[in-house]
């Protein structure tokens, strides 16, 4: 009986794991723009460009605005983020590579 229970738990675990595939809602180009803007916002917060305390709600709202203004919901972003983290590693690597290039160009332009 004990072995049957262990087998049943393992079977359910493996079945649940295979069903839990996420779908990409946000394409690579728009995800790049969202992640780039989010990083710029985070950098702004980290460099203390906002005087006084900033509430977590305000930070969450500002970060959420990066995809909401493109017509995506919180769920769309979460599903896409999970896809890129779990299944789209290559695409996410390319997205961040492009973001770094964009930041380098911004840096060069600001120095001129």
C-alpha positions as CSV (number, residue, x, y, z in Angstrom):
1,X,0.0,0.0,0.0
2,X,2.8,2.4,0.9
3,X,4.5,1.7,-2.5
4,X,1.3,2.3,-4.3
5,X,0.9,5.7,-2.6
6,X,4.5,6.7,-3.5
7,X,3.9,5.6,-7.1
8,X,0.7,7.6,-7.3
9,X,2.4,10.7,-5.9
10,X,5.3,10.4,-8.4
11,X,2.9,9.8,-11.3
12,X,0.9,12.9,-10.4
13,X,4.0,15.0,-10.0
14,X,5.3,14.0,-13.4
15,X,1.9,14.5,-15.1
16,X,1.5,17.9,-13.4
17,X,5.0,19.0,-14.5
18,X,4.4,18.2,-18.2
19,X,1.1,20.1,-18.2
20,X,2.7,23.2,-16.8
21,X,4.1,24.6,-20.0
22,X,3.8,28.3,-20.4
23,X,3.1,30.2,-23.5
24,X,4.8,33.2,-24.9
25,X,2.4,36.1,-25.2
26,X,4.9,39.0,-25.7
27,X,7.2,38.7,-28.7
28,X,11.0,39.2,-28.4
29,X,11.0,42.8,-29.7
30,X,8.3,44.1,-27.3
31,X,9.8,42.1,-24.4
32,X,13.1,43.8,-25.2
33,X,11.5,47.2,-24.9
34,X,9.7,46.3,-21.7
35,X,12.8,44.9,-20.0
36,X,14.9,47.8,-21.2
37,X,12.4,50.4,-19.8
38,X,12.1,48.4,-16.5
39,X,15.9,48.4,-16.1
40,X,16.0,52.2,-16.7
41,X,13.4,52.6,-14.1
42,X,15.2,50.4,-11.6
43,X,18.4,52.4,-12.3
44,X,16.6,55.6,-11.6
45,X,15.4,54.3,-8.3
46,X,18.8,53.0,-7.4
47,X,20.5,56.3,-8.1
48,X,18.2,58.1,-5.7
49,X,16.8,60.4,-8.4
50,X,13.5,60.4,-6.4
51,X,13.6,62.4,-3.2
52,X,12.0,61.0,-0.2
53,X,10.7,57.5,0.3
54,X,9.1,55.7,-2.6
55,X,6.3,53.3,-1.8
56,X,6.4,49.7,-3.1
57,X,3.0,50.3,-4.7
58,X,4.4,53.2,-6.7
59,X,7.4,51.2,-7.9
60,X,5.2,48.2,-8.8
61,X,2.8,50.6,-10.7
62,X,5.7,52.2,-12.6
63,X,7.2,48.8,-13.5
64,X,3.8,47.5,-14.6
65,X,3.2,50.5,-16.8
66,X,6.0,49.3,-19.0
67,X,3.8,46.5,-20.4
68,X,0.4,47.9,-19.7
69,X,0.9,50.8,-22.1
70,X,1.6,48.2,-24.8
71,X,-1.7,46.5,-24.1
72,X,-0.5,43.6,-22.0
73,X,-1.9,42.5,-18.6
74,X,0.0,41.4,-15.5
75,X,-0.8,37.8,-16.5
76,X,0.5,38.2,-20.0
77,X,3.8,39.5,-18.7
78,X,4.1,36.8,-16.0
79,X,3.3,34.1,-18.6
80,X,5.8,35.5,-21.0
81,X,8.5,36.0,-18.4
82,X,8.1,32.4,-17.2
83,X,8.3,31.2,-20.8
84,X,11.5,33.1,-21.4
85,X,13.0,31.9,-18.1
86,X,12.0,28.2,-18.5
87,X,11.8,27.5,-22.2
88,X,13.1,30.5,-24.1
89,X,16.5,30.9,-22.6
90,X,18.2,31.5,-26.0
91,X,15.7,34.2,-26.8
92,X,16.1,35.9,-23.4
93,X,19.9,35.8,-23.8
94,X,19.5,37.6,-27.2
95,X,17.1,40.1,-25.7
96,X,19.5,41.1,-23.0
97,X,22.4,41.2,-25.5
98,X,20.4,43.7,-27.5
99,X,19.5,45.7,-24.4
100,X,23.2,45.9,-23.4
101,X,24.0,47.2,-26.9
102,X,21.2,49.8,-26.7
103,X,22.6,50.9,-23.3
104,X,26.1,51.2,-24.8
105,X,24.8,53.4,-27.6
106,X,22.9,55.5,-25.1
107,X,26.2,55.9,-23.1
108,X,28.1,56.9,-26.2
109,X,25.5,59.4,-27.2
110,X,25.4,61.0,-23.8
111,X,29.2,61.5,-23.8
112,X,29.0,63.4,-27.1
